[in-house]
């Protein structure tokens, strides 16, 4: 079995808050990330897939196909968007990086299988210090 990783980037805004909390409670729990006027990040996304090398091509997957899936299913819906308001696959979810990584997995799992691989890991860098990995 071999693993291969594709890196992509997107920029998005979000707000960490619970509508059932007061502004003071949101500030206490989520700090400045609960700013009612939002804040943004330059995210880096690593998508790792695994499987067997195709002896005919020497590839696990064609990286052009993997990149297209990531762009269509994740980057286009997220890039330069407000995660809380504009991203359908995050509707009704708290816009934490943990929830975002899990939602990205859900967007990619079956399309990746359609190109002959298995999704292994979604790694999402919110900042250089805050990184989430999700393994399904």
C-alpha positions, -999 to +999 in steps of 0.1 A: +000+000+000+012+035-008+000+069+003+001+101-018-008+136-006-022+166-026-018+201-011-043+229-018-051+263-004-081+284+002-091+316+021-122+318+041-139+337+070-158+323+099-170+330+134-169+306+163-201+311+182-232+294+194-264+313+188-278+299+221-250+316+240-249+353+249-221+375+234-204+374+267-206+336+269-193+333+233-164+356+242-156+335+273-157+302+254-143+312+219-123+343+227-117+368+199-127+341+174-163+349+183-160+384+169-195+392+154-178+408+124-160+375+115-123+368+109-104+349+083-077+324+076-054+313+048-060+276+051-037+249+037-054+216+030-035+182+027-055+153+013-038+119+016-052+089-003-040+053-001-041+022-022-021+000-046+000+013-075-016+006-108+011-015-127-001-001-160+004+036-151+028+035-121+003+057-103-019+052-073-042+078-088-038+105-115-031+136-094-050+157-120-082+137-111-076+140-074-069+178-077-101+182-097-122+164-071-107+185-043-112+217-062-148+209-072-160+195-039-140+216-014-120+246-027-146+261-050-173+260-022-149+274+004-125+298-012-132+335-004-165+325+014-180+329+048-180+294+062-209+301+085-232+317+058-222+305+024-209+269+026-237+244+022-218+214+036-212+234+068-248+245+073-259+239+109-224+231+121-202+252+144-175+265+120-145+251+139-115+237+121-123+203+136-158+203+121-145+217+088-119+189+085-146+163+091-170+180+066-142+181+040-137+143+045-174+138+039-172+158+007-142+137-006-147+101+007-168+087-021-154+107-050-119+096-041-132+060-042-145+066-077-109+071-089-096+039-073-082+051-040-092+053-004-092+085+016-066+082+044-064+117+060-076+152+057-051+176+073-061+212+076-038+240+087-058+270+100-026+288+111+010+276+113+003+267+149-032+252+146-035+220+126-063+194+125-060+159+111-090+137+105-088+100+096-125+092+091 
